[in-house]
Amino acid sequence: MRLCAADAQTIATLARLRIDEATAAHLAQQMASILDYMATLNQVDTTDVEPLYSPVEHVSVLRPDTPQVDFSREAILANAPQTDGEYFLVPRVIA
């Protein structure tokens, strides 16, 4: 597909960009090249290709998030300065 400098200038105006004529001609050439490549890709037969979320397989490197008990309540409360046997006892902060 061929684009002219006026087309590039129109697109730049829509994008609220100010470009000079030389830049418009250069951008028109680049955009035409991109559109030609898209036309080439449209010719590829993709009827038997499954849609992809991503071209790479995403594998989680983290362990599964499963609940587990690592320490007993008694072992944790053994380090507390004060406890009622079930919870930590702390000084009252709000009156």
Backbone as a chain_set.jsonl record, in Angstrom:
{"seq": "MRLCAADAQTIATLARLRIDEATAAHLAQQMASILDYMATLNQVDTTDVEPLYSPVEHVSVLRPDTPQVDFSREAILANAPQTDGEYFLVPRVIA", "coords": {"N": [[0.85, -1.175, 0.0], [0.555, 2.173, -0.824], [1.506, 5.151, 0.667], [1.298, 8.657, 0.875], [3.097, 11.724, 1.536], [1.209, 13.539, 2.391], [-0.739, 11.901, 3.516], [0.682, 10.915, 5.716], [1.04, 13.322, 7.03], [-1.603, 13.917, 7.705], [-2.187, 11.805, 9.472], [-0.335, 12.412, 11.465], [-1.395, 14.849, 12.312], [-3.83, 13.982, 13.393], [-2.789, 12.581, 15.536], [-1.944, 14.651, 16.977], [0.583, 15.746, 16.441], [3.288, 17.695, 15.262], [4.894, 17.802, 12.261], [7.499, 18.209, 9.83], [7.766, 18.559, 6.196], [9.794, 16.844, 5.193], [10.066, 14.956, 7.213], [7.478, 13.945, 7.148], [7.431, 12.707, 4.63], [9.353, 10.716, 5.069], [8.156, 9.264, 7.171], [5.849, 8.403, 5.848], [6.932, 6.614, 4.019], [7.947, 4.659, 5.804], [5.571, 3.826, 7.105], [4.168, 2.781, 4.917], [5.824, 0.635, 4.331], [5.432, -0.928, 6.597], [2.676, -1.536, 6.343], [2.76, -2.969, 3.944], [4.166, -5.222, 4.804], [2.297, -6.26, 6.61], [0.324, -6.977, 4.791], [1.657, -9.041, 3.511], [1.8, -10.878, 5.626], [-0.913, -11.434, 5.87], [-1.347, -13.179, 3.805], [-0.552, -15.649, 4.614], [-1.432, -18.995, 5.317], [-3.432, -19.812, 7.932], [-5.257, -21.651, 8.866], [-5.179, -24.102, 10.286], [-3.964, -23.457, 12.643], [-3.783, -23.073, 16.063], [-5.139, -20.517, 18.16], [-2.973, -18.378, 20.048], [-2.102, -17.403, 23.348], [0.32, -16.425, 24.054], [3.532, -16.55, 22.501], [5.358, -18.027, 23.928], [5.726, -20.534, 26.462], [4.314, -20.129, 29.601], [5.577, -20.797, 32.62], [5.157, -21.335, 36.003], [7.493, -20.466, 38.43], [7.276, -20.559, 41.053], [6.417, -22.157, 44.142], [3.483, -24.191, 44.707], [0.687, -22.597, 46.221], [-0.17, -23.712, 49.029], [-1.851, -24.331, 52.063], [-0.112, -24.873, 55.11], [1.102, -26.215, 58.197], [3.729, -25.076, 59.914], [4.796, -24.486, 62.393], [3.951, -25.077, 65.782], [1.35, -23.662, 67.853], [2.135, -23.466, 70.5], [4.944, -23.479, 70.307], [5.418, -21.058, 69.021], [4.302, -19.206, 70.823], [6.001, -19.599, 72.917], [8.135, -17.887, 72.691], [7.15, -15.439, 73.388], [6.913, -12.54, 75.516], [4.696, -12.225, 77.202], [1.77, -14.164, 77.537], [-1.489, -15.614, 77.151], [-1.728, -18.234, 76.843], [-3.023, -18.747, 74.544], [-2.995, -16.457, 72.944], [-0.854, -13.608, 72.123], [-0.009, -11.324, 74.692], [-0.23, -7.904, 74.955], [0.67, -4.499, 75.785], [-1.993, -2.197, 76.398], [-2.96, 0.038, 73.874], [-4.761, 1.929, 72.879], [-6.885, 4.052, 74.589]], "CA": [[0.0, 0.0, 0.0], [1.355, 3.378, -0.927], [1.079, 6.326, 1.416], [2.054, 9.849, 0.484], [3.45, 12.612, 2.65], [-0.032, 14.152, 2.886], [-1.35, 10.91, 4.409], [1.459, 10.926, 6.956], [0.743, 14.592, 7.702], [-2.949, 13.768, 8.275], [-2.066, 10.921, 10.642], [0.37, 13.177, 12.494], [-2.349, 15.829, 12.846], [-4.754, 13.24, 14.254], [-2.039, 12.228, 16.742], [-1.55, 15.936, 17.569], [2.014, 15.921, 16.248], [3.688, 18.614, 14.2], [6.063, 17.294, 11.547], [7.782, 18.946, 8.597], [7.551, 17.783, 4.973], [10.8, 15.781, 5.07], [9.686, 13.913, 8.173], [6.239, 13.341, 6.648], [7.792, 11.794, 3.541], [10.046, 9.574, 5.668], [7.164, 8.464, 7.895], [4.968, 7.774, 4.858], [7.659, 5.457, 3.501], [7.993, 3.644, 6.852], [4.227, 3.277, 7.311], [3.868, 1.958, 3.75], [6.58, -0.603, 4.503], [4.733, -1.718, 7.635], [1.423, -2.035, 5.765], [3.125, -4.013, 2.974], [4.503, -6.422, 5.567], [1.029, -6.804, 7.114], [-0.319, -7.629, 3.654], [2.37, -10.312, 3.33], [1.366, -11.782, 6.689], [-2.298, -11.833, 5.606], [-1.351, -14.235, 2.796], [-0.16, -16.911, 5.241], [-2.56, -19.852, 5.665], [-3.447, -20.097, 9.367], [-6.504, -22.355, 9.176], [-4.975, -25.176, 11.261], [-3.149, -22.946, 13.737], [-4.559, -22.707, 17.245], [-4.799, -19.19, 18.683], [-2.033, -18.396, 21.165], [-2.059, -16.281, 24.277], [1.687, -15.93, 23.971], [4.331, -17.527, 21.765], [6.183, -18.804, 24.847], [4.972, -21.181, 27.527], [4.546, -19.491, 30.892], [5.64, -21.787, 33.691], [5.377, -20.688, 37.292], [8.67, -20.965, 39.122], [6.964, -20.55, 42.476], [5.776, -23.363, 44.648], [2.038, -24.026, 44.832], [0.266, -21.93, 47.447], [-0.999, -24.624, 49.814], [-1.684, -24.078, 53.498], [0.607, -25.896, 55.868], [1.452, -25.822, 59.559], [5.156, -25.267, 60.123], [5.102, -24.365, 63.817], [2.786, -25.195, 66.656], [1.037, -22.452, 68.6], [2.95, -23.466, 71.717], [6.321, -23.11, 69.955], [5.44, -19.626, 68.715], [4.031, -18.456, 72.052], [7.11, -19.786, 73.854], [9.028, -16.74, 72.537], [6.465, -14.207, 73.776], [7.135, -12.154, 76.907], [3.466, -12.515, 77.944], [0.772, -14.871, 76.755], [-2.548, -16.228, 77.941], [-1.765, -19.622, 76.419], [-3.607, -18.821, 73.202], [-2.651, -15.25, 72.204], [0.136, -12.723, 72.715], [-0.545, -10.239, 75.51], [0.538, -6.678, 74.725], [0.107, -3.368, 76.525], [-3.107, -1.514, 75.746], [-2.459, 1.214, 73.16], [-5.865, 2.886, 72.766], [-7.593, 4.165, 75.886]], "C": [[0.895, 1.237, 0.0], [0.703, 4.496, -0.121], [1.912, 7.5, 0.936], [2.322, 10.699, 1.721], [2.21, 13.276, 3.225], [-0.764, 13.199, 3.829], [-0.636, 10.888, 5.758], [1.193, 12.2, 7.743], [-0.636, 14.536, 8.362], [-2.915, 12.9, 9.53], [-1.361, 11.652, 11.78], [-0.553, 14.207, 13.125], [-3.345, 15.155, 13.776], [-4.096, 12.845, 15.571], [-1.542, 13.465, 17.478], [-0.031, 16.116, 17.572], [2.247, 16.927, 15.131], [4.953, 18.078, 13.559], [6.264, 18.121, 10.281], [7.619, 18.004, 7.395], [8.546, 16.626, 4.824], [10.468, 14.613, 6.0], [8.424, 13.202, 7.704], [6.536, 12.341, 5.532], [8.476, 10.545, 4.085], [9.061, 8.661, 6.404], [6.211, 7.761, 6.943], [5.626, 6.517, 4.292], [7.684, 4.33, 4.536], [6.616, 3.005, 7.075], [3.806, 2.398, 6.136], [4.584, 0.62, 3.846], [5.903, -1.516, 5.526], [3.455, -2.32, 7.07], [1.682, -3.104, 4.71], [3.467, -5.315, 3.683], [3.243, -7.069, 6.139], [0.273, -7.519, 5.999], [0.341, -8.974, 3.366], [1.937, -11.32, 4.382], [-0.073, -12.263, 6.478], [-2.386, -12.96, 4.585], [-1.01, -15.606, 3.384], [-1.41, -17.691, 5.642], [-2.467, -20.246, 7.142], [-4.686, -20.883, 9.782], [-6.324, -23.432, 10.244], [-4.15, -24.736, 12.465], [-4.067, -22.523, 14.884], [-4.177, -21.301, 17.7], [-3.907, -19.307, 19.912], [-2.263, -17.194, 22.06], [-0.707, -15.607, 24.173], [2.508, -16.971, 23.215], [5.245, -18.372, 22.655], [5.302, -19.41, 25.926], [5.339, -20.536, 28.856], [4.453, -20.545, 31.993], [5.929, -21.056, 34.994], [6.583, -21.315, 37.975], [8.449, -20.998, 40.63], [6.301, -21.856, 42.888], [4.265, -23.141, 44.697], [1.685, -23.426, 46.196], [-0.716, -22.839, 48.192], [-0.781, -24.348, 51.285], [-0.949, -25.225, 54.174], [0.956, -25.343, 57.243], [2.93, -26.135, 59.752], [5.521, -25.275, 61.601], [3.817, -24.537, 64.614], [2.565, -23.876, 67.382], [1.904, -22.35, 69.843], [4.386, -23.029, 71.423], [6.426, -21.619, 69.658], [5.248, -18.813, 69.988], [5.148, -18.604, 73.074], [8.088, -18.611, 73.791], [8.405, -15.421, 73.007], [6.763, -13.86, 75.232], [5.907, -12.433, 77.768], [2.474, -13.18, 77.016], [-0.298, -15.389, 77.698], [-2.704, -17.696, 77.573], [-2.33, -19.791, 75.024], [-3.182, -17.64, 72.325], [-1.487, -14.533, 72.881], [-0.593, -11.691, 73.566], [0.37, -9.043, 75.327], [-0.09, -5.547, 75.529], [-1.01, -2.704, 75.7], [-2.603, -0.207, 75.119], [-3.527, 2.304, 73.102], [-6.648, 2.866, 74.057], [-9.075, 4.093, 75.698]], "O": [[1.872, 1.314, 0.746], [-0.498, 4.743, -0.225], [3.094, 7.348, 0.628], [1.825, 10.413, 2.81], [2.159, 13.55, 4.424], [-1.343, 13.633, 4.825], [-1.275, 10.847, 6.809], [1.127, 12.174, 8.972], [-0.815, 15.056, 9.464], [-3.545, 13.23, 10.535], [-1.756, 11.52, 12.939], [-0.506, 14.422, 14.336], [-3.672, 15.695, 14.833], [-4.761, 12.779, 16.604], [-0.818, 13.362, 18.468], [0.56, 16.567, 18.553], [1.48, 16.991, 14.17], [5.972, 17.915, 14.23], [5.309, 18.667, 9.729], [7.367, 16.811, 7.558], [8.169, 15.544, 4.374], [10.576, 13.446, 5.624], [8.311, 11.984, 7.847], [5.958, 11.255, 5.496], [8.211, 9.438, 3.616], [9.124, 7.438, 6.276], [5.805, 6.63, 7.207], [4.973, 5.49, 4.106], [7.466, 3.169, 4.187], [6.51, 1.787, 7.217], [3.154, 1.373, 6.338], [4.023, -0.414, 3.485], [5.818, -2.728, 5.332], [3.177, -3.498, 7.296], [0.905, -4.051, 4.591], [3.099, -6.393, 3.217], [3.131, -8.295, 6.152], [-0.35, -8.554, 6.237], [-0.339, -9.939, 3.016], [1.727, -12.492, 4.069], [-0.413, -13.38, 6.867], [-3.413, -13.635, 4.51], [-1.169, -16.621, 2.705], [-2.335, -17.132, 6.231], [-1.531, -20.933, 7.548], [-5.119, -20.79, 10.93], [-7.237, -23.656, 11.038], [-3.686, -25.58, 13.231], [-4.994, -21.732, 14.706], [-3.005, -20.932, 17.631], [-4.066, -20.223, 20.719], [-2.581, -16.103, 21.587], [-0.6, -14.38, 24.201], [2.202, -18.161, 23.287], [5.843, -19.337, 22.179], [4.254, -18.86, 26.263], [6.515, -20.411, 29.197], [3.388, -21.105, 32.255], [6.853, -20.245, 35.064], [6.684, -22.537, 38.085], [9.326, -21.413, 41.387], [5.705, -22.558, 42.071], [3.819, -21.994, 44.726], [2.329, -23.73, 47.201], [-1.93, -22.746, 48.01], [0.355, -24.151, 51.717], [-1.147, -26.394, 53.844], [1.089, -24.132, 57.417], [3.337, -27.296, 59.755], [6.44, -25.98, 62.017], [2.732, -24.178, 64.155], [3.485, -23.069, 67.51], [2.357, -21.262, 70.199], [4.979, -22.287, 72.207], [7.422, -20.987, 70.01], [5.959, -17.833, 70.208], [5.232, -17.808, 74.01], [8.806, -18.368, 74.761], [9.082, -14.392, 73.016], [6.857, -14.744, 76.083], [6.039, -12.831, 78.926], [2.349, -12.806, 75.85], [-0.055, -15.58, 78.889], [-3.691, -18.332, 77.942], [-2.15, -20.832, 74.391], [-3.025, -17.789, 71.113], [-1.164, -14.797, 74.039], [-1.676, -11.235, 73.199], [1.583, -9.138, 75.513], [-1.258, -5.63, 75.911], [-0.959, -2.665, 74.471], [-1.897, 0.562, 75.771], [-3.214, 3.484, 73.26], [-7.028, 1.808, 74.558], [-9.825, 4.17, 76.671]]}, "num_chains": 1, "name": "protein.A"}
